[in-house]
Every structure is written in structure tokens, then in C-alpha cells.
Amino acid sequence: MVVSASSTLGLRGTNSLALSWILDSGASNHMTNSLCGLSNIQKYCGSSHIKTTNGSTLPIMIVGDAPPFLKDVFVSPKLAINLDFVGQLVDNNCDIHFSNRDCIV
């Protein structure tokens, strides 16, 4: 995965906790280092891992949802930032509009 962050997006879950996420068109999945704000939390049983920009890998420990519209968020405790994958947002029926000043999801 090559991180290509284009903007920062503030999300507010059902628990009213604001989280800072980077909107990323190059990520393979939504990912975070924290369970904060996640629901439907399950242990990850797959064989995938997160490949970082320096070539190292991080384990995926948990999968959960970050309401209202982030589904199947990977959790890896050593991940440095929260990433929102643009393609996954579109797959989950979210509209994304970019302008020269902002991004609206």
C-alpha cells in the first residue's frame, strides 16, 4: 500500500466522538490504530496484513465499523494514522465530491 493522502476528514460517530481520518485513494481498506468509536467489533481471522510505505508490515487484529458509514475498518495498534479508503466509501454507496477547497462525503 502506498499512502497518498489528499485531505483530512473529520468524522463523528454515533458516540459523538470526533476522529481525525486521512482520505486516501491509494489505501486498500479503511484502517485505524484504535477501537475508539468502532462498533460490530470482531477478531480478524484472515491472512492479510497492512504493508506500510517503508515496506514493513503490520498485523490486522480487529475489524469493526465506524458509524455512520465506515464499514469493515481494519485495526492495527501500531498504525500511525487513520485512513479512509475512497474506493471503499464509494462501494458503500457514499458520494464523494472534491473541489479545490474541500471534500464532501
N, C-alpha and C positions, 0 to 999 in steps of 0.2 A: 504494500500500500504506500503510495506517495501522497503525502498530505499537501493539499493545495487549498488552503483556507481562503475564502473570498470575503466573508463578512462575519460579524458576530451577531448572534440571535439570542435575545432574552426569552426564555420560556417560563411559563407559570403553570405548574401542575395543579391538580385538584387540592393539594395540601397547602396551596398559596405560597410555596417556597420558590423563589426565583432562582433559576440556574443559568449559568452562562455557557453557551454552546457555540462552537465554530461550525458554520455551514460549509460543508466540504463536498466538492463534486468528484473528488478522487478516492474517497474512502469506499470501503466495501460494505459497511454496515454502520448504524448508529453505535457509538461506544462511549463509555464513561468509566471513571475510576471509583464511583460511589453508588451506593444503593439509595442515597437520598432522593426522594421524590418518585421512586420506582414502585410499581405495583405488579401483580402477577409474577412475582419473582420465582424463578426455578433454577436449579443447578444445571449448568451447561454440561451436556453429555456427549457433545460432538468431538471431532478431532481437529477442528480448525484452531488457528491461533492468530494473533494480531502481529503483522510484520510492520516494524517501525521504519522511519526514513533512514536510520543508520544501519538497517539490515538485521537488527536484533528482533527477537520475537517475545511477545507477552502472552501469557495464558488467558483464555476466556474462562472465567469462573462461574458466572451467573448470567442469566438472560432475564430481562424484565421489560415492562412497558413504562413510559413516562407520559402519563396523560397530559393533554388530551389526544395527541396524535403521533407520538413516537412509539412504535411497536418493535418488539424484538431487539432491545438495546443490549449490546454486549457489555459486560462489566469485567474490567481487568484492573486490579488495585494499583498497579504501577503506571498506568496510563497517565500522562501529564495533563491532558486537556480532554474536554468533552467534544465529541464530533457528531454532527448530524449529516448523514449521507443524503444528498439531494435526490439521487435516484430512488432511494427507499421511501422518502417523503412522497414522491410522485406515485410510486407503486401503491402507497397507502391512501391514494385519492386526495392528496393535498395539492393545491395550486400554489406555485411559487412565481413571484413577479419580481424581476430585478430592474432597477433603474440606476442612473448614475449617482443617486443619493442614498438609496436604501434597498432593502429586500423585504418583501411581504410574503409570509407563508399563510 
